[in-house]
């Protein structure tokens, strides 16, 4: 089908919208249009990977596939000298900006938060330093994307509080002061994080007439997938670009957005983009079994509007019911094994849990591995130290650089020794006590290890320990290097020879890249080398999040294994599985609030009524709205069967009656069984 000038494909999840966009892309190429003339805006790296695999084999030329943030970043690199002429407060004059990774920005903000807390600020805030840092960075990003004055963030948040008389207004002033210092130390020196990249592109570069002419000339054709997830700054960009394109095709999911908490504003899209388009309705869902498709629609309306529906007997909806959560997890594992033995391929099963937790992952992985199967945890922005090879790199860096005076957790040392020396945890803990007898901590010579401990560890393990100690001593004697050099050397000379290194390689590369970015940013801000090394190690240990790696978005690997995933990641990565197992449906975490102690992403939207206070009723509405959209879209991406697992008691031992479980039971005419 040849697209009209601006065509918008509207349809539910799985209705073929992306296929229509890809077909139009191929059609344009066959007409002789260059790939350099077609700008494709996608949501994430996973989507970009899928587009490349679907399109690139046919064409040798490079595709212009970007997220809005990625496109803004590339444009700032190209036109930075032009931007600096437009920003009077920019102190640094360089050829291009320095971009911070999420790890670096979080660490820098955490350092500023720590500085202010030592001065007696934010004392009324219960959250830990790393949590506060993340929330403040989120505030800056959401304000930038929502076109909110960055120096009024605290004011906007306080003004929407329902019970202002119970809140200390100084907290929001102190929060704003921290954000201002963060901007002062970074943005004015040309060091940009996610939010400021969008802010400068939207406010400054797009405001230059010369640039707008170049933009239109270089991108005469435009494709946008998942338009419903676009943030306000992106919507303004799309609106302006559409005015001059020769051809544009867009897709919009009528099931609703899943990233409102990240800034999506579908109301603004319908108001500004829809009138420009000729709309094509796609009405058939190709990715869901019919009963599940109907149940998803009814469940969404039941959650949102309390619509009464006939009790539905869904043959491909199964139930796992237990009193205790541990029993539920064991039952889930047994069910997965039963499915596998019946002939279901591992890659056709997804376990969907409201939040990633280590107990679920460990229990299911242990059961599957005993039967010869694997479980892949697909999580976005996990704690870096939760990855065992990252833990080993960071812990060994601390031990090999005593002059950095980094705190070393005995548990981290024990886990590291267990991995590096192939020891059980009990023996590695004994060896850890020997290492920690003296300060600074160091690896003792074998002859200095307590004889009883040495006998428990065994000669074979002691030989491996001596090789590790020799490597560390040779490194120290060779002269101290920057942290990323140590990571590269230790990975290339030690970790590379351990089992499963191929699965951990991209994680280690991510850490090395993050360390390099951290050094570049901190050096740009005038910090000394030894401080930079110590700060990076401390930041990782305190809970710095890791960005997703190529391994984590490797859909080929995920298509061959059972996956453990959150609802958001399942949908944003575009998974399509025959069997979904929903864990903990009675948990409130399925309908968790987006509002945290110092942040509320909804109030930064241009469609938010600033005179409306955020109270419990408003919060409940948004929780239900997010849940309704999520479960409907999940059911529209399930090809055969959904298995619903519940436990009457939570992991903390409390009786639970979460929204999802209750609504499911009601719509199916069942009753929650109570002990």
MIDREN-783837 format. One record per residue (C-alpha): x, y, z; residue number from 1; residue in one letter. Coordinates in Angstrom, 2 decimals, m for minus. Example, Ala and Ser with C-alpha at 12.3 -4.5 7.8 and 13.67 -1.06 7.14 Angstrom:
! residues 2
        X        Y        Z    n  res
    12.30    m4.50     7.80    1    a
    13.67    m1.06     7.14    2    s
//
This chain:
! residues 675
        X        Y        Z    n  res
     0.00     0.00     0.00    1    x
     1.35     3.41    m0.94    2    x
     1.12     5.78     2.02    3    x
    m0.64     9.09     1.82    4    x
     1.38    12.18     2.67    5    x
     0.85    11.75     6.42    6    x
    m0.69     8.40     7.33    7    x
    m1.46     7.33    10.88    8    x
    m2.11     3.63    11.49    9    x
    m4.27     3.22    14.59   10    x
    m4.90    m0.16    16.15   11    x
    m4.67    m2.39    19.18   12    x
    m1.59    m4.30    20.26   13    x
    m0.65    m6.90    17.64   14    x
    m2.75    m5.41    14.84   15    x
     0.15    m5.13    12.40   16    x
     1.08    m1.46    12.77   17    x
     4.85    m2.01    12.77   18    x
     4.53    m4.33     9.77   19    x
     2.75    m1.56     7.85   20    x
     5.56     0.86     8.70   21    x
     8.25    m1.60     7.58   22    x
     6.37    m2.27     4.35   23    x
     6.21     1.47     3.65   24    x
     9.94     1.77     4.33   25    x
    10.68    m0.96     1.78   26    x
     8.30     0.67    m0.70   27    x
    10.12     3.99    m0.45   28    x
    13.48     2.27    m0.96   29    x
    12.16     0.47    m4.04   30    x
    11.03     3.84    m5.40   31    x
    14.64     5.02    m5.23   32    x
    14.50     7.02    m2.02   33    x
    17.79     6.85    m0.10   34    x
    17.90     5.45     3.43   35    x
    19.63     8.70     4.42   36    x
    16.42    10.56     3.63   37    x
    14.19     8.43     5.89   38    x
    14.23     9.18     9.61   39    x
    12.79     6.37    11.77   40    x
    11.94     7.18    15.40   41    x
    11.60     4.18    17.71   42    x
    11.25     3.71    21.47   43    x
    14.34     1.73    22.48   44    x
    17.38    m0.28    21.38   45    x
    15.39    m3.51    21.26   46    x
    13.04    m2.05    18.63   47    x
    16.03    m0.70    16.71   48    x
    17.60    m4.15    16.74   49    x
    14.43    m5.74    15.37   50    x
    14.18    m3.13    12.60   51    x
    17.79    m3.69    11.59   52    x
    17.27    m7.44    11.40   53    x
    14.08    m7.04     9.36   54    x
    15.30    m4.32     6.99   55    x
    19.10    m4.34     6.85   56    x
    19.58    m7.74     5.15   57    x
    17.86    m6.26     2.11   58    x
    19.83    m3.01     2.00   59    x
    23.52    m2.37     2.50   60    x
    23.13     1.31     3.36   61    x
    22.98     2.45     6.97   62    x
    19.51     3.07     8.38   63    x
    18.65     6.22    10.34   64    x
    17.07     4.49    13.34   65    x
    16.89     6.57    16.50   66    x
    15.04     7.12    19.71   67    x
    14.14    10.79    20.12   68    x
    16.88    11.10    22.75   69    x
    19.43     9.39    20.51   70    x
    18.56    11.69    17.61   71    x
    18.80    14.78    19.83   72    x
    22.19    13.60    21.07   73    x
    23.56    13.15    17.54   74    x
    22.26    16.57    16.46   75    x
    23.87    18.29    19.45   76    x
    27.20    16.70    18.55   77    x
    27.00    18.02    14.98   78    x
    25.80    21.53    15.77   79    x
    27.35    22.22    19.17   80    x
    29.39    25.29    18.08   81    x
    26.16    26.79    16.71   82    x
    24.37    26.09    20.00   83    x
    27.09    27.69    22.11   84    x
    26.52    30.95    20.26   85    x
    22.87    30.85    21.39   86    x
    23.48    30.08    25.08   87    x
    24.95    33.06    26.94   88    x
    25.41    31.16    30.20   89    x
    27.54    28.39    28.66   90    x
    31.00    28.68    30.23   91    x
    32.83    25.92    28.38   92    x
    33.59    26.18    24.68   93    x
    34.36    22.79    23.17   94    x
    33.78    21.14    19.80   95    x
    31.03    18.90    21.16   96    x
    29.33    18.27    24.50   97    x
    30.27    15.58    27.00   98    x
    27.36    13.18    27.55   99    x
    26.93    11.50    30.91  100    x
    25.76     7.91    31.20  101    x
    22.94     7.19    33.62  102    x
    25.55     5.78    36.03  103    x
    27.66     8.93    35.91  104    x
    24.77    11.36    36.34  105    x
    23.40     9.34    39.24  106    x
    26.79     9.30    40.94  107    x
    27.37    13.02    40.50  108    x
    23.92    13.89    41.81  109    x
    24.48    11.52    44.73  110    x
    27.68    13.32    45.63  111    x
    25.87    16.67    45.70  112    x
    23.01    15.18    47.76  113    x
    25.54    13.83    50.26  114    x
    27.19    17.24    50.50  115    x
    23.87    18.95    51.25  116    x
    22.79    16.34    53.78  117    x
    26.02    16.89    55.69  118    x
    24.97    20.54    55.88  119    x
    21.70    19.50    57.51  120    x
    19.42    19.61    54.46  121    x
    16.76    17.07    53.42  122    x
    16.72    15.72    56.97  123    x
    12.96    15.16    56.72  124    x
    13.45    12.86    53.71  125    x
    13.50     9.15    54.59  126    x
    14.99     7.86    51.34  127    x
    18.64     6.85    51.04  128    x
    21.14     9.00    49.15  129    x
    21.13     6.95    45.94  130    x
    17.31     6.92    45.91  131    x
    17.16    10.70    46.35  132    x
    19.71    11.17    43.56  133    x
    17.66     9.03    41.17  134    x
    14.44    10.89    41.99  135    x
    16.03    14.31    41.45  136    x
    17.50    13.24    38.11  137    x
    14.05    11.96    37.12  138    x
    12.56    15.33    38.09  139    x
    15.00    17.18    35.86  140    x
    14.32    14.83    32.95  141    x
    10.53    14.98    33.25  142    x
    10.57    18.77    33.61  143    x
    12.79    19.10    30.53  144    x
    10.53    16.84    28.46  145    x
     7.38    18.58    29.73  146    x
     8.67    22.10    29.01  147    x
     8.65    23.04    32.72  148    x
    11.06    25.72    33.96  149    x
    13.93    23.73    35.49  150    x
    14.29    26.26    38.29  151    x
    10.65    25.79    39.35  152    x
    10.68    22.01    39.85  153    x
    10.40    22.21    43.63  154    x
     7.62    24.78    43.38  155    x
     5.62    22.64    40.94  156    x
     5.91    19.55    43.13  157    x
     4.96    21.36    46.34  158    x
     2.01    23.15    44.73  159    x
     0.34    19.84    43.85  160    x
     0.53    18.36    47.35  161    x
    m2.93    17.74    48.77  162    x
    m2.00    18.35    52.44  163    x
     0.52    21.15    52.25  164    x
     0.05    22.04    55.93  165    x
     1.53    18.64    56.87  166    x
     4.58    19.06    54.65  167    x
     7.76    21.00    55.32  168    x
     8.04    23.39    52.33  169    x
    11.75    23.81    53.01  170    x
    12.32    20.30    51.67  171    x
    11.25    21.39    48.18  172    x
    13.42    24.49    48.35  173    x
    16.38    22.36    49.42  174    x
    15.65    19.91    46.63  175    x
    15.61    22.77    44.11  176    x
    18.92    24.06    45.48  177    x
    20.49    20.64    44.88  178    x
    19.13    20.52    41.33  179    x
    20.43    24.04    40.69  180    x
    23.91    23.09    41.91  181    x
    23.85    19.99    39.72  182    x
    22.98    22.12    36.69  183    x
    25.59    24.71    37.66  184    x
    28.34    22.08    37.85  185    x
    27.43    20.28    34.65  186    x
    25.27    22.03    32.08  187    x
    27.17    25.32    32.09  188    x
    30.33    23.35    31.34  189    x
    28.82    21.46    28.43  190    x
    28.33    18.21    30.37  191    x
    24.85    16.85    29.63  192    x
    22.63    14.13    31.03  193    x
    19.46    12.70    29.47  194    x
    17.17    15.52    30.53  195    x
    19.45    18.38    29.59  196    x
    20.16    16.83    26.20  197    x
    16.45    16.96    25.42  198    x
    16.11    20.42    27.00  199    x
    18.89    22.05    24.97  200    x
    17.82    20.40    21.73  201    x
    14.19    21.43    22.22  202    x
    14.77    24.92    23.63  203    x
    17.84    26.06    21.72  204    x
    18.87    24.08    18.64  205    x
    15.34    23.72    17.27  206    x
    14.84    27.42    17.84  207    x
    17.54    28.29    15.28  208    x
    15.93    28.93    11.88  209    x
    19.03    27.86     9.97  210    x
    18.94    24.48    11.74  211    x
    15.22    23.96    11.12  212    x
    15.81    24.41     7.39  213    x
    18.63    21.84     7.47  214    x
    16.45    19.44     9.47  215    x
    13.62    19.57     6.94  216    x
    15.98    19.21     4.01  217    x
    17.81    16.19     5.44  218    x
    14.68    14.30     6.60  219    x
    12.01    14.52     3.89  220    x
    10.54    11.14     4.93  221    x
     9.51    10.22     8.46  222    x
     8.43     7.00    10.19  223    x
     7.37     6.90    13.84  224    x
     6.45     3.72    15.70  225    x
     4.51     3.74    18.99  226    x
     3.57     7.40    18.75  227    x
     1.43     7.07    21.90  228    x
     4.63     6.86    23.97  229    x
     6.07    10.19    22.74  230    x
     6.98    12.81    25.36  231    x
     5.85    16.46    24.93  232    x
     9.22    17.70    23.64  233    x
     9.17    14.92    21.03  234    x
     5.57    15.74    20.10  235    x
     6.58    19.35    19.36  236    x
     9.49    18.08    17.26  237    x
     7.23    15.70    15.31  238    x
     4.59    18.39    14.75  239    x
     7.12    20.79    13.25  240    x
     8.86    18.14    11.13  241    x
     5.61    16.77     9.69  242    x
     4.85    20.17     8.19  243    x
     7.64    19.81     5.64  244    x
     7.92    16.09     4.92  245    x
     7.19    14.56     1.53  246    x
     5.88    11.40     3.15  247    x
     5.24    10.30     6.72  248    x
     3.78     7.18     8.31  249    x
     3.08     6.81    12.01  250    x
     1.58     4.18    14.31  251    x
    m0.54     4.64    17.42  252    x
    m1.57     1.92    19.86  253    x
    m5.22     2.40    20.78  254    x
    m4.83     0.12    23.82  255    x
    m3.06     3.01    25.53  256    x
     0.45     4.05    26.54  257    x
     2.64     2.25    29.09  258    x
     5.19     5.04    29.68  259    x
     3.10     7.87    31.13  260    x
     5.38     7.78    34.18  261    x
     8.29     8.40    31.80  262    x
     6.60    11.43    30.27  263    x
     4.24    10.10    27.57  264    x
     1.33    12.45    26.90  265    x
    m1.25    10.88    24.54  266    x
    m3.70    13.77    25.08  267    x
    m1.20    16.20    23.55  268    x
    m0.63    13.79    20.65  269    x
    m4.34    13.48    19.88  270    x
    m4.70    17.25    20.08  271    x
    m1.73    18.27    17.91  272    x
    m0.75    15.32    15.66  273    x
    m4.04    13.58    14.87  274    x
    m5.53    16.55    12.93  275    x
    m2.55    16.48    10.55  276    x
    m3.01    12.83     9.61  277    x
    m5.20    10.63     7.47  278    x
    m6.03     7.77     9.81  279    x
    m6.21     4.09     8.93  280    x
    m7.86     1.75    11.45  281    x
    m6.40    m1.74    11.95  282    x
    m9.04    m3.77    13.77  283    x
    m7.74    m7.34    14.04  284    x
    m5.32    m8.58    16.71  285    x
    m2.90   m11.13    15.19  286    x
    m0.90   m11.89    18.34  287    x
    m3.51   m13.09    20.84  288    x
    m5.84   m16.05    21.21  289    x
    m9.43   m14.84    20.82  290    x
   m10.65   m15.61    24.35  291    x
    m7.67   m13.85    25.90  292    x
    m8.15   m10.85    23.62  293    x
   m11.75   m10.50    24.77  294    x
   m10.81   m11.04    28.41  295    x
    m8.12    m8.36    28.19  296    x
   m10.61    m5.80    26.90  297    x
   m13.20    m6.70    29.55  298    x
   m10.64    m6.76    32.37  299    x
    m9.34    m3.32    31.41  300    x
   m12.85    m1.84    31.45  301    x
   m13.68    m3.62    34.69  302    x
   m10.60    m2.14    36.37  303    x
   m11.10     1.37    34.98  304    x
   m14.85     1.82    34.85  305    x
   m16.28    m1.02    36.98  306    x
   m18.18    m2.20    33.91  307    x
   m20.27    m5.23    34.71  308    x
   m19.60    m8.21    32.51  309    x
   m20.92   m11.72    32.20  310    x
   m18.86   m14.17    34.22  311    x
   m16.32   m15.42    31.73  312    x
   m15.23   m19.04    31.67  313    x
   m11.89   m18.85    29.88  314    x
   m10.51   m22.32    29.09  315    x
    m7.03   m20.97    28.43  316    x
    m6.80   m19.09    31.73  317    x
    m5.38   m21.30    34.50  318    x
    m4.92   m20.70    38.21  319    x
    m2.19   m21.50    40.72  320    x
    m3.41   m20.91    44.27  321    x
    m1.34   m21.21    47.44  322    x
    m1.37   m19.75    50.92  323    x
     2.38   m19.07    51.14  324    x
     4.49   m17.29    48.55  325    x
     7.23   m19.93    48.75  326    x
     4.63   m22.57    47.87  327    x
     3.40   m20.44    44.97  328    x
     6.93   m20.12    43.53  329    x
     7.47   m23.88    43.80  330    x
     4.13   m24.49    42.09  331    x
     5.12   m22.10    39.31  332    x
     8.39   m23.96    38.80  333    x
     6.57   m27.30    38.68  334    x
     4.10   m25.87    36.15  335    x
     6.91   m24.64    33.90  336    x
     8.58   m28.06    33.99  337    x
     5.25   m29.71    33.20  338    x
     4.81   m27.44    30.18  339    x
     8.34   m28.17    28.96  340    x
     7.85   m31.93    29.33  341    x
     4.60   m31.68    27.36  342    x
     6.50   m30.25    24.39  343    x
     6.22   m26.49    24.87  344    x
     9.49   m24.86    23.77  345    x
    11.35   m22.91    26.50  346    x
    11.32   m19.80    24.33  347    x
     7.51   m19.81    24.29  348    x
     7.22   m19.24    28.06  349    x
     7.43   m15.91    29.89  350    x
     7.15   m15.53    33.65  351    x
     5.85   m12.02    34.30  352    x
     6.30   m10.60    37.79  353    x
     5.32    m7.10    38.95  354    x
     8.87    m6.33    40.09  355    x
    12.12    m8.21    39.76  356    x
    13.10    m9.90    43.02  357    x
    16.00   m12.22    43.69  358    x
    13.90   m14.86    45.50  359    x
    11.67   m15.46    42.48  360    x
    14.65   m15.59    40.12  361    x
    16.65   m17.94    42.36  362    x
    13.77   m20.33    43.09  363    x
    12.68   m20.74    39.47  364    x
    16.22   m20.87    38.10  365    x
    17.19   m23.53    40.64  366    x
    14.21   m25.73    39.71  367    x
    14.79   m25.35    35.97  368    x
    18.55   m25.89    36.10  369    x
    18.10   m29.17    37.97  370    x
    16.02   m30.35    35.02  371    x
    18.53   m29.08    32.44  372    x
    16.82   m25.83    31.46  373    x
    17.81   m22.18    31.81  374    x
    15.98   m19.06    32.98  375    x
    16.95   m15.64    31.63  376    x
    16.14   m12.62    33.80  377    x
    15.39    m9.66    31.56  378    x
    15.62    m6.56    33.74  379    x
    16.24    m2.93    32.84  380    x
    18.56    m0.76    34.95  381    x
    19.55    m3.36    37.50  382    x
    21.97    m2.54    40.32  383    x
    25.42    m3.00    38.84  384    x
    26.62    m4.89    41.94  385    x
    23.83    m7.44    41.49  386    x
    25.84    m8.84    38.56  387    x
    28.35   m11.34    39.91  388    x
    31.18   m10.50    37.46  389    x
    30.69    m6.78    38.10  390    x
    30.90    m7.52    41.82  391    x
    34.16    m9.42    41.22  392    x
    35.70    m6.59    39.17  393    x
    34.76    m3.90    41.68  394    x
    35.81    m5.92    44.73  395    x
    39.19    m6.84    43.25  396    x
    39.72    m3.20    42.23  397    x
    39.24    m2.20    45.89  398    x
    41.71    m4.84    47.11  399    x
    44.28    m3.95    44.44  400    x
    44.15    m0.21    45.26  401    x
    44.41     0.15    49.05  402    x
    45.36     3.81    48.66  403    x
    41.82     4.57    47.45  404    x
    40.55     3.63    50.93  405    x
    37.29     2.17    49.58  406    x
    34.99     0.34    51.98  407    x
    34.91    m3.36    51.12  408    x
    31.94    m5.47    52.17  409    x
    32.98    m8.92    53.51  410    x
    30.01   m10.51    51.71  411    x
    31.22    m9.07    48.39  412    x
    34.71   m10.47    49.01  413    x
    33.28   m13.90    49.84  414    x
    31.14   m14.01    46.69  415    x
    34.09   m12.83    44.59  416    x
    36.41   m15.53    45.96  417    x
    33.70   m18.12    45.43  418    x
    33.51   m17.17    41.75  419    x
    37.23   m16.71    41.09  420    x
    38.47   m19.76    43.02  421    x
    35.50   m22.10    42.47  422    x
    34.88   m22.33    46.22  423    x
    31.66   m22.95    48.10  424    x
    30.48   m19.95    50.08  425    x
    31.45   m21.40    53.48  426    x
    35.12   m21.83    52.53  427    x
    35.25   m18.49    50.74  428    x
    33.92   m16.83    53.93  429    x
    36.75   m18.43    55.93  430    x
    39.29   m17.06    53.46  431    x
    37.60   m13.65    53.58  432    x
    38.20   m13.46    57.34  433    x
    41.92   m14.02    56.71  434    x
    41.99   m11.20    54.16  435    x
    40.24    m8.81    56.54  436    x
    42.48    m9.36    59.54  437    x
    44.53    m6.27    58.70  438    x
    43.79    m2.76    57.37  439    x
    44.08    m1.94    54.57  440    x
    42.68    m5.27    53.43  441    x
    45.13    m7.37    51.45  442    x
    45.55   m10.89    50.13  443    x
    47.88   m12.67    52.60  444    x
    50.57   m15.10    51.49  445    x
    49.50   m18.73    51.67  446    x
    51.95   m19.47    54.51  447    x
    50.33   m16.69    56.59  448    x
    46.85   m18.18    56.36  449    x
    45.66   m19.93    59.53  450    x
    46.51   m23.64    59.29  451    x
    42.99   m24.77    60.15  452    x
    41.54   m22.50    57.49  453    x
    44.13   m23.67    54.95  454    x
    43.19   m27.32    55.54  455    x
    39.48   m26.51    55.14  456    x
    40.13   m24.67    51.88  457    x
    42.23   m27.47    50.39  458    x
    45.46   m27.54    48.38  459    x
    43.84   m27.23    44.95  460    x
    41.95   m24.07    45.91  461    x
    45.03   m22.64    47.65  462    x
    47.02   m23.02    44.42  463    x
    44.31   m21.07    42.58  464    x
    44.38   m18.47    45.36  465    x
    48.16   m18.07    45.06  466    x
    47.83   m17.47    41.32  467    x
    45.24   m14.77    42.00  468    x
    47.41   m13.18    44.68  469    x
    50.45   m13.20    42.37  470    x
    48.43   m11.44    39.67  471    x
    47.34    m8.72    42.13  472    x
    50.88    m8.20    43.47  473    x
    52.32    m7.97    39.94  474    x
    49.69    m5.38    39.08  475    x
    50.46    m3.31    42.20  476    x
    54.22    m3.50    41.58  477    x
    53.71    m2.42    37.97  478    x
    52.31     0.96    39.00  479    x
    48.75     2.04    39.70  480    x
    46.59     2.74    36.65  481    x
    43.18     4.29    36.04  482    x
    40.20     2.21    37.06  483    x
    39.07     1.34    33.54  484    x
    42.59     0.03    32.77  485    x
    42.38    m2.27    35.80  486    x
    38.95    m3.52    34.71  487    x
    40.21    m4.27    31.19  488    x
    43.33    m6.02    32.45  489    x
    41.58    m8.12    35.10  490    x
    38.82    m9.15    32.73  491    x
    41.23   m10.00    29.90  492    x
    43.73   m11.91    32.06  493    x
    41.59   m13.49    34.80  494    x
    37.82   m13.44    34.26  495    x
    38.03   m14.43    30.60  496    x
    39.10   m17.96    31.60  497    x
    36.12   m18.59    33.89  498    x
    32.96   m20.47    32.82  499    x
    30.06   m18.46    31.36  500    x
    32.28   m15.47    30.57  501    x
    30.65   m15.14    27.15  502    x
    27.34   m14.36    28.90  503    x
    28.97   m11.74    31.14  504    x
    31.24   m10.06    28.60  505    x
    28.85    m7.29    27.59  506    x
    28.17    m6.50    31.26  507    x
    31.88    m6.06    31.91  508    x
    32.29    m3.95    28.78  509    x
    29.41    m1.76    30.01  510    x
    31.26    m1.25    33.31  511    x
    34.50    m0.37    31.50  512    x
    32.68     2.10    29.25  513    x
    30.91     3.62    32.25  514    x
    34.21     4.03    34.08  515    x
    35.68     5.77    31.04  516    x
    32.67     8.08    30.76  517    x
    32.83     8.78    34.49  518    x
    36.49     9.76    34.22  519    x
    35.89    11.99    31.20  520    x
    32.98    13.78    32.89  521    x
    34.71    14.26    36.23  522    x
    37.91    15.43    34.56  523    x
    35.83    17.97    32.64  524    x
    34.57    19.22    36.00  525    x
    38.10    19.54    37.38  526    x
    38.32    16.53    39.71  527    x
    41.59    14.72    40.45  528    x
    42.35    11.20    39.21  529    x
    42.58     9.45    42.57  530    x
    39.28    11.00    43.66  531    x
    37.64     9.95    40.39  532    x
    38.70     6.32    40.84  533    x
    37.49     6.19    44.45  534    x
    34.19     7.94    43.66  535    x
    33.41     5.53    40.84  536    x
    34.02     2.47    43.02  537    x
    31.98     3.95    45.85  538    x
    29.15     4.86    43.46  539    x
    28.94     1.30    42.15  540    x
    28.87    m0.11    45.67  541    x
    26.19     2.32    46.85  542    x
    23.68     1.11    44.31  543    x
    24.48     2.72    40.96  544    x
    22.19     1.33    38.29  545    x
    23.58    m0.25    35.15  546    x
    22.31     0.62    31.70  547    x
    20.93    m2.19    29.56  548    x
    23.50    m4.07    27.51  549    x
    23.27    m5.63    24.10  550    x
    23.15    m9.02    25.82  551    x
    20.08    m7.97    27.78  552    x
    18.19    m6.98    24.63  553    x
    19.33   m10.05    22.68  554    x
    15.94   m11.36    21.56  555    x
    17.53   m14.38    19.82  556    x
    18.83   m15.65    23.14  557    x
    15.52   m14.80    24.81  558    x
    13.64   m16.69    22.08  559    x
    15.35   m19.91    23.15  560    x
    14.97   m19.74    26.94  561    x
    12.26   m19.26    29.53  562    x
    12.33   m15.57    30.46  563    x
    11.58   m13.78    33.73  564    x
    10.44   m10.25    33.00  565    x
     8.38    m7.33    34.30  566    x
     5.20    m6.26    32.46  567    x
     6.81    m3.01    31.28  568    x
     9.88    m4.73    29.84  569    x
     7.75    m7.45    28.19  570    x
     5.70    m4.79    26.39  571    x
     8.46    m2.31    25.59  572    x
    10.65    m5.08    24.14  573    x
     7.74    m6.33    22.04  574    x
     7.78    m9.92    23.30  575    x
     5.21   m12.35    21.92  576    x
     4.96   m15.66    23.80  577    x
     2.47   m18.51    23.71  578    x
     2.45   m18.97    27.49  579    x
     2.47   m16.20    30.08  580    x
     2.69   m16.95    33.80  581    x
     1.64   m13.98    35.92  582    x
     3.23   m14.08    39.35  583    x
     1.85   m12.57    42.58  584    x
    m1.44   m11.31    41.12  585    x
    m2.71   m10.46    44.62  586    x
     0.28    m8.18    45.19  587    x
    m0.26    m4.41    45.23  588    x
     2.95    m4.12    43.20  589    x
     0.96    m4.81    40.02  590    x
    m0.70    m1.43    40.56  591    x
     2.09     0.47    42.29  592    x
     2.04     4.25    42.45  593    x
     4.34     6.30    40.21  594    x
     4.66     8.87    42.99  595    x
     7.74     8.71    45.22  596    x
     8.84    10.79    48.16  597    x
    10.42    13.55    46.04  598    x
     8.96    13.00    42.60  599    x
     5.65    12.83    40.77  600    x
     6.08    12.47    36.98  601    x
     2.44    13.26    36.21  602    x
     2.54    16.89    37.37  603    x
     5.20    17.82    34.79  604    x
     2.84    17.04    31.91  605    x
     1.61    20.09    29.93  606    x
    m1.92    18.63    30.21  607    x
    m1.83    18.48    34.00  608    x
    m4.11    20.96    35.78  609    x
    m1.73    22.72    38.17  610    x
    m4.68    23.78    40.34  611    x
    m5.61    20.14    41.00  612    x
    m4.02    18.67    44.13  613    x
    m2.63    15.16    43.96  614    x
    m4.69    13.21    46.48  615    x
    m5.44     9.54    47.12  616    x
    m8.34     9.48    44.65  617    x
    m6.18    10.86    41.83  618    x
    m3.37     8.46    42.69  619    x
    m5.77     5.49    42.72  620    x
    m7.16     6.51    39.33  621    x
    m3.70     6.58    37.73  622    x
    m2.72     3.29    39.35  623    x
    m5.82     1.59    37.96  624    x
    m5.39     3.21    34.56  625    x
    m1.83     1.96    34.26  626    x
    m2.84    m1.53    35.41  627    x
    m5.81    m1.72    33.02  628    x
    m3.71    m0.71    30.02  629    x
    m0.88    m3.06    31.02  630    x
    m2.93    m6.25    31.48  631    x
    m4.92    m5.62    28.29  632    x
    m1.73    m5.23    26.28  633    x
    m0.19    m8.30    27.93  634    x
    m3.20   m10.41    26.95  635    x
    m2.97    m9.07    23.41  636    x
     0.59   m10.41    23.29  637    x
    m0.17   m13.94    24.45  638    x
    m0.76   m16.59    21.81  639    x
    m2.24   m19.50    23.75  640    x
    m2.55   m19.48    27.53  641    x
    m2.15   m17.37    30.67  642    x
    m1.44   m18.98    34.02  643    x
    m2.29   m16.77    37.00  644    x
    m0.35   m17.45    40.21  645    x
    m1.35   m16.08    43.61  646    x
    m0.45   m16.51    47.25  647    x
    m2.74   m15.37    50.03  648    x
     0.24   m14.07    52.01  649    x
     2.94   m11.73    50.72  650    x
     6.69   m12.24    50.99  651    x
     6.51   m10.25    54.24  652    x
     3.78   m12.48    55.68  653    x
     0.87   m10.08    55.26  654    x
    m2.49   m11.09    53.82  655    x
    m2.95    m9.39    50.46  656    x
    m5.84    m8.40    48.19  657    x
    m4.26    m6.49    45.32  658    x
    m6.39    m4.91    42.60  659    x
    m5.40    m7.28    39.78  660    x
    m6.18   m10.49    41.66  661    x
    m9.49    m9.21    42.98  662    x
   m10.62    m7.93    39.57  663    x
    m9.64   m11.19    37.86  664    x
   m11.61   m13.25    40.34  665    x
   m14.66   m11.01    39.98  666    x
   m14.70   m11.01    36.19  667    x
   m14.34   m14.79    36.10  668    x
   m17.00   m15.34    38.76  669    x
   m14.67   m16.87    41.32  670    x
   m13.96   m16.11    44.95  671    x
   m10.63   m15.57    46.62  672    x
    m9.96   m18.53    48.86  673    x
    m8.95   m17.42    52.32  674    x
    m7.39   m19.49    55.04  675    x
//
